[in-house]
Amino acid sequence: MPEFLDLHSKASKALRAAAEAAVRRHGLHLGQDHLLAVLWRQDGRTPGEVAAALNVTTPNVVKGATRMAAAGLLTRRRDDQDNRLVRLWLTDAGRALQTPIERERRLLEEQITADLTEAEREHLLSALTKIHSAATALLDTPIDRRGSAIT
């Protein structure tokens, strides 16, 4: 199994570098495209809602939103009903990135999977979904001092 972990690590690093290059062409840092995608689906979400959608911490979203607000991609405004809440709103510049970023992601996926048959693509997505579920479950399973899961 260490072969899987090594290959996965190498593939993840290469994919991350390719994705970083793709979003940088549009003035973004990796991860900012994911934050934008959440707002493209539903503008005006709170940092906590965005964090939950991305499975990251709220401080990470706040930090990214601060950079993105400075770059003119979004604004922060107090909620009309509850002044304690801050909502993130896309600017025209943030909305304008949707088509080119989605195009970059599609192109990257097509290039990376070009040598796979349709059946291989389906199997890969199915396997990655199972691996993600298993890895996520491990995060929720207490571990004893010997490194074994407590059941």
C-alpha positions in Angstrom: 0.0 0.0 0.0 2.9 2.5 0.5 3.1 2.4 -3.3 -0.4 3.9 -3.5 0.5 6.6 -1.0 3.7 7.5 -2.8 2.1 7.6 -6.2 -0.9 9.6 -4.9 1.4 12.1 -3.3 3.4 12.6 -6.5 0.2 12.9 -8.5 -1.3 15.4 -6.0 1.8 17.6 -6.1 1.8 17.6 -9.9 -1.9 18.3 -10.1 -1.6 21.1 -7.6 1.2 22.7 -9.5 -0.7 22.5 -12.8 -3.9 23.9 -11.1 -1.8 26.7 -9.5 -0.4 27.7 -12.9 -3.9 27.7 -14.4 -5.4 30.0 -11.8 -2.3 32.3 -11.7 -3.0 33.1 -15.4 -6.1 34.9 -14.1 -4.4 36.6 -11.1 -5.6 34.1 -8.5 -3.8 31.9 -5.9 -4.8 28.2 -5.7 -7.9 27.9 -3.4 -9.2 31.4 -4.3 -10.9 29.7 -7.3 -12.7 27.4 -4.9 -13.9 30.3 -2.8 -15.1 32.1 -5.9 -16.9 29.0 -7.1 -18.9 28.9 -3.8 -20.0 32.5 -4.4 -20.7 31.8 -8.1 -23.2 29.2 -6.9 -24.7 31.5 -4.2 -23.4 35.0 -3.8 -23.7 36.7 -0.4 -22.6 33.8 1.8 -20.9 34.3 5.2 -17.3 33.3 5.6 -18.5 30.4 7.9 -20.9 29.2 5.2 -18.1 29.3 2.6 -15.8 27.5 5.0 -18.3 24.7 5.6 -18.9 24.3 1.8 -15.1 24.0 1.2 -14.3 22.0 4.4 -11.8 24.5 5.6 -11.6 26.8 8.6 -13.4 30.1 8.8 -10.1 32.0 9.5 -8.7 30.5 6.2 -11.7 31.9 4.3 -11.4 35.3 6.1 -7.7 35.5 5.1 -8.5 34.6 1.5 -11.4 37.0 1.3 -9.2 39.8 2.6 -6.8 39.3 -0.2 -9.6 38.9 -2.7 -11.3 42.1 -1.5 -8.0 44.0 -1.9 -7.7 42.6 -5.4 -11.3 43.9 -6.2 -12.8 40.4 -6.6 -15.3 40.6 -3.7 -16.7 43.0 -1.1 -17.7 42.4 2.5 -20.9 43.9 3.8 -22.9 43.6 7.0 -26.0 41.4 6.8 -29.2 43.5 6.4 -31.1 41.5 9.0 -28.3 40.7 11.5 -25.6 43.3 11.8 -23.3 40.8 13.5 -22.9 38.8 10.3 -20.6 39.7 7.4 -21.5 38.5 3.9 -19.2 38.1 0.9 -20.4 39.5 -2.3 -18.8 39.2 -5.7 -17.8 42.3 -7.7 -18.1 42.5 -11.4 -14.4 41.4 -11.6 -15.1 38.4 -9.5 -18.1 37.4 -11.5 -16.1 37.9 -14.8 -13.6 35.2 -13.7 -16.3 32.4 -13.7 -16.2 31.6 -17.4 -12.4 31.6 -17.8 -11.7 29.8 -14.6 -14.3 27.1 -15.3 -12.8 26.8 -18.8 -9.3 26.4 -17.3 -10.5 23.7 -14.9 -12.2 21.7 -17.8 -9.2 22.0 -20.0 -6.9 20.8 -17.2 -9.1 17.9 -16.5 -9.3 17.0 -20.2 -5.5 17.2 -20.5 -4.8 15.1 -17.4 -7.3 12.4 -18.3 -6.7 12.4 -22.1 -5.0 9.0 -22.1 -7.8 7.3 -20.1 -10.8 5.6 -21.7 -14.3 6.7 -20.7 -14.5 3.5 -18.6 -11.2 4.3 -16.9 -12.4 7.8 -16.1 -15.5 6.5 -14.5 -13.6 3.9 -12.5 -11.1 6.6 -11.4 -13.8 8.9 -10.2 -15.5 6.0 -8.4 -12.3 4.9 -6.7 -11.3 8.5 -5.7 -14.8 9.0 -4.2 -14.3 5.8 -2.1 -10.8 6.8 -1.1 -12.0 10.3 -0.1 -14.7 8.7 2.0 -12.3 6.3 3.7 -9.7 9.0 4.4 -12.4 11.4 5.8 -13.7 8.6 8.0 -10.2 8.1 9.4 -10.1 11.7 10.4 -13.2 11.1 12.5 -11.9 7.9 14.1 -10.1 8.2 17.4 -6.6 6.6 17.4 -5.1 5.0 20.5 -1.4 5.4 21.4 -0.4 2.3 19.5 -1.8 3.8 16.3 -4.8 1.5 16.0 -8.3 2.8 15.5 -10.4 2.5 18.6 -13.7 0.7 17.9 
